[in-house]
Protein backbone atom coordinates (compact mmCIF):
# COMPACT_ATOMS: atom_id res chain seq x y z
CA UNK A 1 0.00 0.00 0.00
CA UNK A 2 3.00 2.31 0.48
CA UNK A 3 4.38 1.32 -2.96
CA UNK A 4 7.40 -0.39 -1.42
CA UNK A 5 8.74 -3.46 -3.23
CA UNK A 6 10.14 -4.97 -0.01
CA UNK A 7 8.37 -7.96 1.51
CA UNK A 8 9.30 -10.09 4.52
CA UNK A 9 8.07 -13.68 4.69
CA UNK A 10 6.22 -14.10 7.99
CA UNK A 11 4.43 -17.46 7.72
CA UNK A 12 3.88 -20.37 5.36
CA UNK A 13 0.30 -21.64 5.39
CA UNK A 14 -0.84 -24.48 3.11
CA UNK A 15 0.70 -23.61 -0.27
CA UNK A 16 1.14 -19.88 0.36
CA UNK A 17 3.63 -17.58 1.98
CA UNK A 18 2.26 -14.74 4.08
CA UNK A 19 4.35 -11.64 3.35
CA UNK A 20 4.41 -8.32 5.17
CA UNK A 21 5.70 -4.91 4.13
CA UNK A 22 8.34 -3.74 6.66
CA UNK A 23 7.30 -0.11 6.12
CA UNK A 24 3.49 0.00 6.36
CA UNK A 25 2.77 -3.50 7.81
CA UNK A 26 0.32 -4.37 5.04
CA UNK A 27 0.33 -8.15 4.46
CA UNK A 28 -0.70 -10.45 1.61
CA UNK A 29 -0.39 -14.00 0.40
CA UNK A 30 2.14 -14.99 -2.27
CA UNK A 31 1.36 -15.79 -4.98
CA UNK A 32 -1.79 -13.69 -5.21
CA UNK A 33 -4.64 -15.36 -7.12
CA UNK A 34 -5.65 -13.55 -10.28
CA UNK A 35 -9.02 -11.82 -10.40
CA UNK A 36 -9.93 -14.02 -13.36
CA UNK A 37 -9.55 -17.15 -11.22
CA UNK A 38 -11.69 -15.90 -8.32
CA UNK A 39 -15.20 -16.28 -9.82
CA UNK A 40 -14.69 -20.07 -9.97
CA UNK A 41 -14.75 -20.09 -6.15
CA UNK A 42 -18.22 -18.53 -6.08
CA UNK A 43 -20.11 -20.87 -8.39
CA UNK A 44 -23.16 -22.53 -6.84
CA UNK A 45 -21.54 -25.92 -6.20
CA UNK A 46 -18.44 -24.32 -4.65
CA UNK A 47 -20.54 -22.08 -2.36
CA UNK A 48 -22.65 -25.02 -1.17
CA UNK A 49 -19.54 -27.16 -0.66
CA UNK A 50 -17.88 -24.49 1.52
CA UNK A 51 -21.02 -23.95 3.57
CA UNK A 52 -21.53 -27.66 4.29
CA UNK A 53 -17.91 -28.81 4.69
CA UNK A 54 -16.90 -29.56 8.27
CA UNK A 55 -14.43 -26.94 9.49
CA UNK A 56 -11.20 -27.67 11.46
CA UNK A 57 -11.55 -27.76 15.24
CA UNK A 58 -9.74 -24.44 15.77
CA UNK A 59 -12.12 -22.72 13.33
CA UNK A 60 -15.19 -24.23 15.02
CA UNK A 61 -13.91 -23.17 18.44
CA UNK A 62 -13.16 -19.66 17.18
CA UNK A 63 -16.68 -19.30 15.80
CA UNK A 64 -18.28 -20.57 19.01
CA UNK A 65 -16.28 -18.06 21.04
CA UNK A 66 -17.12 -15.27 18.60
CA UNK A 67 -20.85 -15.99 18.85
CA UNK A 68 -20.59 -16.12 22.65
CA UNK A 69 -18.84 -12.75 22.97
CA UNK A 70 -21.06 -11.15 20.35
CA UNK A 71 -24.07 -12.20 22.41
CA UNK A 72 -22.57 -11.08 25.73
CA UNK A 73 -21.36 -7.74 24.36
CA UNK A 74 -24.31 -7.30 21.96
CA UNK A 75 -21.98 -7.03 18.97
CA UNK A 76 -24.16 -8.73 16.37
CA UNK A 77 -22.69 -7.86 12.95
CA UNK A 78 -25.96 -6.80 11.31
CA UNK A 79 -26.92 -4.75 14.35
CA UNK A 80 -23.57 -2.92 14.34
CA UNK A 81 -23.81 -2.05 10.65
CA UNK A 82 -27.45 -1.00 10.95
CA UNK A 83 -26.57 1.35 13.81
CA UNK A 84 -23.62 2.78 11.90
CA UNK A 85 -25.75 3.51 8.83
CA UNK A 86 -28.42 5.15 11.00
CA UNK A 87 -25.71 7.31 12.56
CA UNK A 88 -24.56 8.71 9.21
CA UNK A 89 -27.55 8.87 6.88
CA UNK A 90 -31.30 9.51 7.05
CA UNK A 91 -33.99 6.95 6.19
CA UNK A 92 -34.82 6.68 2.52
CA UNK A 93 -31.22 7.17 1.35
CA UNK A 94 -29.39 4.77 -0.97
CA UNK A 95 -27.23 1.98 0.50
CA UNK A 96 -24.96 -0.28 -1.58
CA UNK A 97 -23.68 -3.51 -0.01
CA UNK A 98 -20.63 -4.75 -1.94
CA UNK A 99 -20.29 -8.52 -1.68
CA UNK A 100 -23.81 -8.78 -0.28
CA UNK A 101 -23.99 -12.58 -0.40
CA UNK A 102 -27.57 -13.82 -0.10
CA UNK A 103 -28.78 -10.37 0.98
CA UNK A 104 -29.13 -11.20 4.67
CA UNK A 105 -27.79 -7.81 5.81
CA UNK A 106 -29.82 -5.78 3.31
CA UNK A 107 -32.86 -7.71 4.57
CA UNK A 108 -32.42 -6.04 7.97
CA UNK A 109 -32.45 -2.47 6.59
CA UNK A 110 -34.69 -2.64 3.51
CA UNK A 111 -37.64 -1.19 5.43
CA UNK A 112 -35.67 2.03 6.05
CA UNK A 113 -33.38 2.47 3.05
CA UNK A 114 -33.25 2.05 -0.73
CA UNK A 115 -31.12 -1.07 -0.92
CA UNK A 116 -28.72 -2.19 -3.63
CA UNK A 117 -26.16 -4.98 -3.72
CA UNK A 118 -23.31 -6.38 -5.78
CA UNK A 119 -22.38 -10.05 -5.54
CA UNK A 120 -19.80 -11.98 -7.56
CA UNK A 121 -21.75 -15.24 -7.19
CA UNK A 122 -24.71 -15.57 -9.57
CA UNK A 123 -26.22 -18.12 -7.17
CA UNK A 124 -26.07 -15.85 -4.11
CA UNK A 125 -27.25 -12.81 -6.08
CA UNK A 126 -30.32 -14.78 -7.13
CA UNK A 127 -31.04 -15.72 -3.51
CA UNK A 128 -30.74 -12.05 -2.53
CA UNK A 129 -33.12 -10.85 -5.23
CA UNK A 130 -35.62 -13.53 -4.24
CA UNK A 131 -35.93 -11.82 -0.84
CA UNK A 132 -37.49 -8.76 -2.49
CA UNK A 133 -36.99 -5.15 -1.46
CA UNK A 134 -33.46 -4.92 -2.87
CA UNK A 135 -31.78 -4.69 -6.27
CA UNK A 136 -28.75 -6.97 -6.51
CA UNK A 137 -26.46 -7.28 -9.53
CA UNK A 138 -24.16 -10.24 -10.14
CA UNK A 139 -20.62 -9.64 -11.35
CA UNK A 140 -17.23 -8.15 -10.59
CA UNK A 141 -17.61 -4.88 -8.67
CA UNK A 142 -14.57 -3.10 -10.13
CA UNK A 143 -15.58 -3.71 -13.74
CA UNK A 144 -19.27 -2.92 -13.18
CA UNK A 145 -20.79 0.18 -14.82
CA UNK A 146 -23.15 2.05 -12.49
CA UNK A 147 -24.08 4.58 -15.21
CA UNK A 148 -23.67 7.63 -12.99
CA UNK A 149 -25.62 6.24 -10.05
CA UNK A 150 -24.41 7.42 -6.62
CA UNK A 151 -24.96 6.15 -3.09
CA UNK A 152 -25.15 7.65 0.40
CA UNK A 153 -23.59 4.66 2.16
CA UNK A 154 -21.51 1.74 0.94
CA UNK A 155 -20.81 -1.31 3.10
CA UNK A 156 -17.99 -3.84 2.75
CA UNK A 157 -18.74 -6.54 5.31
CA UNK A 158 -15.84 -9.01 5.44
CA UNK A 159 -15.03 -8.33 1.78
CA UNK A 160 -11.79 -6.35 1.33
CA UNK A 161 -9.65 -9.27 2.57
CA UNK A 162 -10.84 -11.28 -0.46
CA UNK A 163 -9.86 -8.85 -3.24
CA UNK A 164 -6.57 -8.71 -5.12
CA UNK A 165 -6.76 -4.94 -5.71
CA UNK A 166 -7.97 -3.32 -2.47
CA UNK A 167 -6.87 0.16 -3.54
CA UNK A 168 -8.86 -0.09 -6.77
CA UNK A 169 -11.90 -1.41 -4.90
CA UNK A 170 -11.84 1.38 -2.31
CA UNK A 171 -11.23 4.00 -5.01
CA UNK A 172 -14.35 2.81 -6.83
CA UNK A 173 -16.31 3.06 -3.56
CA UNK A 174 -15.10 6.66 -3.19
CA UNK A 175 -16.22 7.50 -6.73
CA UNK A 176 -19.68 5.97 -6.16
CA UNK A 177 -20.37 7.91 -2.95
CA UNK A 178 -22.21 11.20 -2.83
CA UNK A 179 -20.32 14.01 -1.09
CA UNK A 180 -20.76 13.41 2.63
CA UNK A 181 -21.47 9.73 2.00
CA UNK A 182 -19.92 7.06 4.18
CA UNK A 183 -17.97 3.86 3.54
CA UNK A 184 -18.39 1.34 6.38
CA UNK A 185 -16.14 -1.72 6.53
CA UNK A 186 -15.48 -4.82 8.58
CA UNK A 187 -12.35 -6.86 7.90
CA UNK A 188 -9.84 -9.06 9.68
CA UNK A 189 -7.35 -7.14 11.83
CA UNK A 190 -3.81 -8.36 11.13
CA UNK A 191 -2.61 -6.54 14.24
CA UNK A 192 -4.99 -8.36 16.60
CA UNK A 193 -3.68 -10.09 19.72
CA UNK A 194 -4.97 -13.50 18.61
CA UNK A 195 -2.72 -13.46 15.53
CA UNK A 196 0.31 -12.50 17.60
CA UNK A 197 -0.35 -15.38 20.01
CA UNK A 198 -1.20 -18.26 17.65
CA UNK A 199 0.86 -16.96 14.70
CA UNK A 200 0.40 -19.14 11.58
CA UNK A 201 -2.56 -20.93 13.23
CA UNK A 202 -4.58 -17.69 13.27
CA UNK A 203 -7.95 -18.37 11.65
CA UNK A 204 -7.93 -14.92 10.01
CA UNK A 205 -5.17 -15.97 7.57
CA UNK A 206 -7.22 -18.56 5.64
CA UNK A 207 -5.47 -18.53 2.23
CA UNK A 208 -6.52 -18.55 -0.58
CA UNK A 209 -9.92 -17.30 0.64
CA UNK A 210 -8.35 -14.35 2.48
CA UNK A 211 -5.55 -12.88 0.38
CA UNK A 212 -4.75 -9.47 1.90
CA UNK A 213 -4.58 -8.22 5.49
CA UNK A 214 -4.91 -4.71 6.91
CA UNK A 215 -4.59 -3.25 10.38
CA UNK A 216 -6.45 -0.11 11.56
CA UNK A 217 -3.50 2.19 10.87
CA UNK A 218 -2.63 1.21 7.31
CA UNK A 219 -6.28 0.90 6.26
CA UNK A 220 -6.94 4.46 7.40
CA UNK A 221 -3.76 5.63 5.65
CA UNK A 222 -4.99 4.15 2.38
CA UNK A 223 -8.44 5.73 2.77
CA UNK A 224 -6.84 9.11 3.40
CA UNK A 225 -4.67 8.67 0.30
CA UNK A 226 -7.83 8.07 -1.74
CA UNK A 227 -9.43 11.30 -0.56
CA UNK A 228 -11.67 10.36 2.34
CA UNK A 229 -11.92 13.28 4.76
CA UNK A 230 -12.52 11.64 8.11
CA UNK A 231 -11.95 8.11 9.32
CA UNK A 232 -12.44 6.13 12.49
CA UNK A 233 -11.42 2.56 13.26
CA UNK A 234 -12.32 0.32 16.18
CA UNK A 235 -10.93 -3.04 17.25
CA UNK A 236 -11.02 -5.20 20.37
CA UNK A 237 -8.01 -7.03 21.76
CA UNK A 238 -9.26 -10.62 21.44
CA UNK A 239 -11.43 -10.09 18.37
CA UNK A 240 -10.04 -11.08 14.97
CA UNK A 241 -11.88 -8.24 13.22
CA UNK A 242 -11.97 -4.46 13.04
CA UNK A 243 -14.47 -1.86 11.85
CA UNK A 244 -13.59 1.23 9.88
CA UNK A 245 -15.81 4.16 8.81
CA UNK A 246 -14.72 6.77 6.27
CA UNK A 247 -16.66 9.85 5.13
CA UNK A 248 -16.20 11.38 1.69
N, C-alpha and C positions, 0 to 999 in steps of 0.2 A: 504493500500500500504506500510505502515511502519511496518507491521506485528503486530501491537498492537491489542489487543482483546477488547479494550475499545471503546464504541460507545455511543454518546449522541443523544437522540431523539430530532430532531429539528422541524419537522412538521408531521402532519398526513394528507395525501391526498388520497381521495377515500378509498381504503381498505389497504393502505400501510403507514408505518412509513418511514420518511426520516431520516436516521441516519448519523452522522458525526463523524469522528475520531478527538478527541481533540488534537492529536499530529501532524498529517499531513494535516488535513482539508479535506481529501478525504471523499466523501459522497456516500451513496447508499440507495436503498429502502430495506425494510425488510417486508416480506421475499423476497429473491431473487428468481425469476423464474428459473427453471432448464433449462439447454440447450436443453434437450429433448423436453420440452414443447414449445420452441420458434418457431420451423418450422411451427406449426399450424397457427401462426399469419400471415405467408407469403404465404399461399395458395391463389390461384387465386381469389376465392370469397371473402376472407378476405381483400386482397389488394384492390379490386374494391370497397368493402364496405367502407373502410377507406378513399379512394380517393373521394368518392361521398357523404359521410355523412357530413351534415352541422356542422361546427365547432362552439364552444361557441363564444360569442361576443368578449371576451377578446383575444381569439386566432385570430379571424378575424382581429381585430384592430391591433394586434401585427404584423401580416403579411403585412397588408397595410402599416404600418409605416416602416417596414423593406424594402419593395420594394421601398418606397419613398426615404429613405436614401441611399439605394444601388444605385439608379438612380442618385441622387444628387452627391454622393461621388464616383460614378463609381466603386462600390464594388461588381459587379456581381460575383457570386460564381465561375462559370466556367471560367470567365476571370481571376480571382485571381489565381486559380489553374493552369491555362495554363501558366500564367506569371511565377509562381513559378517553374514549371517544366522546362521552357525555361531557367530560371536562373541557374539551377543546371546541366542539362544534354543536350547533343547535339541531334539534330534530328536523327531519325533512331534507337534510343535506346529503350529498353523495359520498358513499363509502365504497372503496375498492379493496377487496381482499385478494392479495396476490398469493397464489398457491392455496386456494380456498378448499381444496380437498372435496369432500362430499357436501360442503356448504353448512356444516354444523355450527360454525361460529356465526355466519350471516343469518342463520335461522334465529339466533337469539336477539338480533337487532333489527330485523326486517320490519317490525311494527313501528319503528321510530325513524328509520333512515331509508334512503333510496339505495338499494344494495346491488353491487356489481362484484363479479369475481373473475379471476383468471386461473385456469388449472391445466397443467401440462397433460394430465391423464384424461383421455376422452371418456373413459368409464366413470371416473369420479365426477367430471363435469356434468355428465348426464344425470347422475344421482343428485347433484346439487340442483339442477334445473327442475328435477321432478318434485322438489320440495315446494316450489312456487314462491313468489315474492322476491325473487332475485334473478339477475341476468348474468349468467356465467358463460364465458367463452373458453373453448379448449384450444391450447396451443402454447407456443413459447412466448413468454411475456416480452422479452427484449425485441423480438422481431414483429410484435403485434402492432397494427396500425389502429390507433384510437380516434382517428379522423377529427382531431381538435377537441375531443371531449376532455374535460377537466374534472378533478375530484377535490373534495374538501378534507378527506382523510383517506390514507392508504395504510393498510395493515400488512405486515410480513410476520406471520406467526410460525416460528420454527422453519423458516424458508431460506434465509441468506446463507446458512451453512451448507446448503445443497448446490449452490450455483458456482460455476467456474469463473464468472466475471462479476464479482460483487459490486465493483465500482460502476460498471455499466448498468447494472440492475438498479442501484440506488440513484444514479443519474437520471434514469428514465422515470423513477418515482418522483424525483424533484420536478421534472418537466411536466408531469401529469397533474401536479398539485396546483390548485388555485393559490394566489398570494395569501398568506396567513393559514394555509392548509397544514396538516400535520401528518408526519410519517411515524407510525408506531410499530416497533419491532420487538420480537422475542427471539433470542438465539442462545446457543450454548456459550458459556463464559469460559474461555480458555484459562483465565486467571483464577478460577475458583479453587477453593481449598481442597475439594475432593480430587481434582486432577493432580494437585501437588502431592497428595498423600498416596494415591494408588497408581500414579504415573501411567504407564501404557495400558493398564487395566481400566482406565477411566471410560465409562460408558458413553461419554460425550464424543469420543474420537470416531468410532463407528465407520471407518472407511469401507467401501467407497460411497456409502450413503451420505455421510458428512465429509465434505472435501476441503472446507476452509474454516478457520477458527479466529474469532475476534475476542478482544477483551473490551471493557467499557471505555478505556482510554483511546485505543486506536480506532474503534468504531466511531467515536465522536470526532476524532481528528479527520477521518475520511468524510463524514457528513459536513463538517465545517469547510473542507476543501471543495465540496460540491456546491456550496452556497447556502446551506441551511443556516438560519440566523441564531436560533437558540436550541440547545440540546440538553437533555437530562438523562442520566442512566442510573439504574438501580440494580443491585445484586445482593444476595444474601450468602453468607459464608459457606454454608453446607448445601447450597442449591447449585445445580449444574448450569442453571440458566441466568440470563440477565434480560432486563427490559430497557429499551432506549426510545425516547420520544424526540422528534426533531421538527421544528416549525420552519416553514419556508418564509 
